Amino acid sequence: MSGRTKSYGQQCSLAASLDLLGERWTLLILRELSRRPKRFSDLLNGLDGIGTNLLSARLKSLEQRNVVQQVTLPPPAGVAAYELGERGRRLEPILEDLALWGFQLLWDQDQGDLRSKAVWAAMTMKARMDRADSRPPDGLYAFEVGEESFWLRVSDGQSILRDSLPPFDADVKVAIDKEPFFEVATAAVSPLKYKAATEGDAGRLEALLETFRLPDPPGSPGELRSGSRQSGSASGSGRIKPYLLASMTFRRYSATLPGSPVSLRYSDTNLRTPTSSKVQIHPNSMILKSGPTSDSGRGGSE
């Protein structure tokens, strides 16, 4: 245990893993490095609030155990950076499992002050896709979401997700704003609804989005059903809660509820100060509609 400041002091492999990985920020450093090598300044900018001293300490600890390693970026950058080491690469499927497990916890959090990035959602989407029963179409898919750029490559049921623009021509290119991307990610709408700028095989993109999407919300009919995309209607019932991801509100959700239209209240996190809004369920269209409504009004599809 020499050189270690904290330890559970247990002869247990799980405890030993937590001795190294259980400190705050450590797993998020690995999350960022899983998408490509990054310079120290890249990590500092991507992990808002970590601080230079703490980041240095975490990287040093991980490097000593071959979880991360230093590399030199190829020209024209030619500068020092960090990437996952051999042990770090073996953690990637574990990080994906944690992301899927933690997705359910998002529904229990106050979303108002949380930061969001499209690529973080894309990592969870990839994890879901890789574990779905149906295989996504092979290809290279490039996404530009607001100021973010990332690409996904699928080949023979295997996939990788990387930051920045792809190193070679993509089969499909998508340019879309951040909030519409999150709605596409929840399988609520097609990117064509938002007139997203797309190049390439649109049919291949639609097929990809059958599985490359966020998991179903807790308690929804499709939560335990993999490989299927939600449509305008679904069967089942349960507690309805909109999907919130910091900068956007998931405004549409398929459900079947008995009886007459039901009004629910939720906090709209598009606003700096959360405010209550009405949500109505139309029993025929089974679409939630957000916005000011009257108690006697009926919702409908947008």
C-alpha positions in Angstrom: 0.0 0.0 0.0 3.0 2.3 -0.1 2.5 5.6 -1.9 -1.3 5.4 -1.3 -3.0 8.0 0.9 -6.3 6.1 1.1 -7.3 2.5 1.1 -10.1 0.3 2.4 -7.4 -2.0 3.7 -9.3 -5.1 2.6 -8.0 -8.1 0.8 -10.8 -7.9 -1.7 -10.6 -7.3 -5.4 -13.6 -5.0 -5.4 -12.1 -2.9 -2.6 -8.8 -2.8 -4.5 -10.6 -1.5 -7.5 -12.3 1.2 -5.5 -9.0 2.2 -3.9 -7.9 3.2 -7.3 -11.1 4.2 -9.1 -13.4 5.3 -6.3 -12.0 8.8 -5.9 -14.1 11.7 -7.2 -13.5 12.6 -10.9 -11.5 9.4 -11.6 -14.2 7.6 -13.7 -15.0 10.9 -15.5 -11.4 11.2 -16.6 -11.7 7.7 -18.0 -14.9 8.7 -19.7 -13.3 11.6 -21.5 -10.2 9.5 -22.5 -12.3 6.7 -23.8 -13.3 8.8 -26.9 -9.7 9.8 -27.9 -6.4 10.9 -26.4 -6.5 14.3 -24.8 -4.1 17.0 -23.7 -4.1 18.0 -20.1 -5.9 21.3 -21.1 -8.5 19.3 -22.9 -9.3 17.3 -19.8 -9.3 20.4 -17.7 -11.8 22.1 -20.0 -14.0 19.1 -20.3 -14.2 18.4 -16.5 -15.4 21.8 -15.3 -14.5 22.2 -11.6 -11.8 19.6 -11.2 -8.8 22.0 -10.7 -5.3 21.5 -12.0 -3.7 20.0 -8.9 -6.5 17.4 -8.5 -6.4 16.5 -12.2 -2.6 16.1 -12.0 -2.9 13.9 -8.9 -5.6 11.7 -10.5 -3.6 11.3 -13.7 -0.4 10.4 -11.9 -2.3 7.7 -9.8 -3.9 6.2 -12.9 -0.6 6.3 -14.9 1.2 4.4 -12.1 -1.3 1.6 -12.5 -1.3 1.6 -16.4 -4.9 2.7 -16.5 -3.8 5.8 -18.5 -0.5 6.5 -20.3 1.2 9.5 -21.8 1.5 9.7 -25.6 2.5 12.3 -28.2 -0.2 13.4 -30.6 0.7 13.0 -34.3 1.5 16.1 -36.4 0.5 18.8 -36.7 -0.3 18.9 -32.9 2.8 17.0 -31.8 2.2 17.7 -28.1 1.9 15.4 -25.0 -1.4 13.9 -24.2 -3.0 11.1 -22.2 -4.8 8.0 -23.4 -6.2 4.9 -21.9 -3.6 2.3 -21.1 -4.1 -1.5 -21.3 -6.0 -1.6 -18.0 -8.0 1.4 -18.9 -9.2 -0.1 -22.2 -10.5 -3.1 -20.3 -12.6 -0.8 -18.2 -14.6 0.5 -21.2 -17.4 -2.0 -21.1 -17.7 -1.5 -17.3 -18.0 2.3 -17.9 -20.8 1.6 -20.4 -22.6 -0.7 -18.0 -22.4 2.0 -15.3 -23.8 4.6 -17.8 -26.8 2.4 -18.5 -27.3 1.7 -14.8 -27.0 5.4 -13.9 -29.4 6.5 -16.7 -32.3 5.5 -14.4 -30.9 7.7 -11.6 -31.2 10.8 -13.9 -35.0 10.6 -13.4 -34.5 11.1 -9.6 -32.3 14.2 -10.0 -33.2 17.9 -10.2 -32.0 18.6 -13.7 -32.0 22.4 -13.5 -28.3 23.0 -12.7 -26.8 20.0 -14.5 -24.6 20.4 -17.5 -25.3 18.3 -20.6 -23.4 17.3 -23.7 -24.6 15.5 -26.7 -21.6 13.2 -26.7 -22.3 12.1 -23.1 -25.7 11.0 -24.3 -24.2 9.4 -27.4 -22.0 7.2 -25.1 -25.1 5.9 -23.4 -26.8 5.5 -26.8 -23.8 3.4 -28.0 -23.9 1.3 -24.8 -27.5 0.5 -25.4 -27.0 -0.2 -29.1 -24.2 -2.6 -28.4 -26.4 -4.6 -26.0 -29.5 -4.6 -28.2 -30.8 -7.8 -29.8 -30.9 -6.3 -33.3 -27.7 -5.4 -35.1 -27.3 -1.8 -36.3 -26.2 -1.2 -40.0 -22.5 -1.0 -40.6 -21.1 2.4 -41.5 -19.4 5.6 -40.4 -21.7 8.2 -39.0 -20.6 11.8 -38.3 -22.5 14.0 -36.0 -22.3 17.8 -35.5 -24.5 18.8 -32.6 -24.2 22.5 -32.0 -20.6 23.1 -31.2 -19.8 19.4 -30.6 -18.5 16.9 -33.2 -18.2 13.2 -32.8 -18.4 10.1 -35.0 -19.6 6.5 -34.6 -18.3 3.6 -36.6 -20.2 0.3 -36.7 -18.7 -2.9 -38.2 -19.8 -6.5 -37.8 -21.7 -5.7 -34.6 -18.8 -3.8 -33.1 -18.8 0.0 -32.6 -16.5 2.8 -31.5 -17.4 6.4 -30.6 -14.8 9.2 -31.0 -14.7 12.9 -30.6 -14.1 15.4 -33.4 -14.6 14.9 -37.1 -14.0 11.5 -38.6 -10.6 10.8 -40.2 -12.2 9.8 -43.5 -15.4 10.2 -45.4 -18.5 9.3 -43.5 -21.4 7.3 -45.0 -23.9 9.6 -43.2 -23.4 13.1 -41.9 -25.9 14.8 -39.5 -25.8 18.4 -38.4 -28.4 19.3 -35.8 -28.9 21.6 -32.8 -28.5 20.3 -29.3 -32.1 20.2 -28.1 -33.5 18.5 -31.2 -30.6 15.9 -30.9 -31.9 15.0 -27.4 -35.4 14.5 -28.8 -34.0 12.3 -31.6 -31.9 10.4 -28.9 -35.1 9.5 -27.0 -36.6 8.1 -30.2 -39.4 10.7 -29.9 -38.9 12.1 -33.4 -36.9 11.6 -36.6 -34.1 14.0 -37.3 -36.0 14.9 -40.5 -38.7 16.6 -38.5 -36.2 19.3 -37.5 -34.8 19.5 -41.0 -31.5 18.4 -39.8 -28.8 18.8 -42.4 -28.1 15.2 -43.5 -25.8 13.8 -46.2 -25.6 10.2 -47.3 -27.9 7.3 -46.8 -31.0 8.5 -44.9 -32.4 5.0 -44.7 -29.2 3.7 -43.0 -29.4 6.6 -40.5 -33.1 5.7 -39.7 -32.0 2.0 -39.2 -29.2 3.1 -36.9 -31.5 5.1 -34.7 -33.6 2.0 -34.1 -31.0 0.9 -31.6 -28.6 3.9 -31.3 -30.8 5.8 -28.8 -31.2 6.4 -25.1 -32.8 3.7 -23.0 -36.5 3.8 -22.2 -37.4 5.7 -19.1 -38.0 3.8 -15.8 -41.4 2.1 -15.7 -42.2 2.6 -19.4 -43.5 -0.3 -21.5 -40.3 -0.5 -23.6 -37.8 -0.3 -20.7 -37.0 -4.0 -20.8 -37.5 -4.4 -24.5 -34.3 -4.0 -26.5 -33.9 -3.3 -30.2 -37.3 -1.6 -30.7 -38.0 2.1 -31.3 -40.9 3.9 -29.7 -43.6 5.0 -32.1 -46.6 7.2 -31.6 -48.4 4.7 -29.4 -47.5 2.1 -26.9 -49.3 -0.1 -24.5 -49.0 -0.3 -20.8 -49.3 2.3 -18.0 -47.3 3.7 -15.1 -45.9 6.9 -13.7 -45.1 9.4 -16.4 -42.2 11.7 -16.0 -40.6 13.8 -18.8 -37.0 13.1 -19.8 -35.0 16.1 -18.7 -31.4 16.7 -19.7 -30.3 20.0 -18.2 -30.9 22.2 -21.3 -34.0 20.6 -22.7 -37.3 19.0 -21.7 -38.5 15.8 -23.3 -42.0 17.0 -24.4 -43.4 13.9 -25.9 -43.9 10.4 -24.5 -46.1 7.5 -25.7 -48.4 6.0 -23.1 -51.7 4.3 -22.6 -53.8 5.5 -19.6 -57.4 4.6 -19.0 -60.2 7.1 -18.7 -60.4 10.7 -19.7 -57.5 13.2 -20.3 -55.2 13.5 -17.3 -53.2 16.6 -16.4 -49.8 16.3 -14.9 -47.3 18.9 -13.7 -43.6 19.0 -14.3 -40.7 21.5 -14.0 -39.7 23.0 -17.3 -35.9 23.2 -17.2 -35.7 25.2 -20.3 -36.2 28.1 -17.9 -33.5 29.3 -15.5 -36.1 29.3 -12.7 -38.1 26.1 -12.9 -41.8 26.7 -13.3 -44.8 24.5 -13.3 -46.4 23.7 -16.6 -49.4 21.6 -17.6 -49.0 18.3 -19.4 -52.1 16.7 -20.9 -52.6 13.2 -22.1 -55.0 12.7 -25.0 -56.4 9.1 -24.6 -56.7 8.7 -28.4 -53.4 10.0 -29.7 -51.5 9.0 -26.5 -49.1 11.9 -26.8 -48.1 14.2 -24.0 -48.3 17.9 -24.9 -46.5 20.5 -22.9 -47.4 24.2 -22.4 -50.1 26.3 -20.8 -53.5 24.5 -20.8 -56.8 24.6 -19.1 -57.9 21.8 -16.8 -60.8 21.0 -19.2 -58.7 21.1 -22.4 -57.6 18.2 -24.4 -54.0 17.5 -25.5 -53.1 16.4 -28.9 -50.2 15.5 -31.1 -47.8 18.3 -32.0 
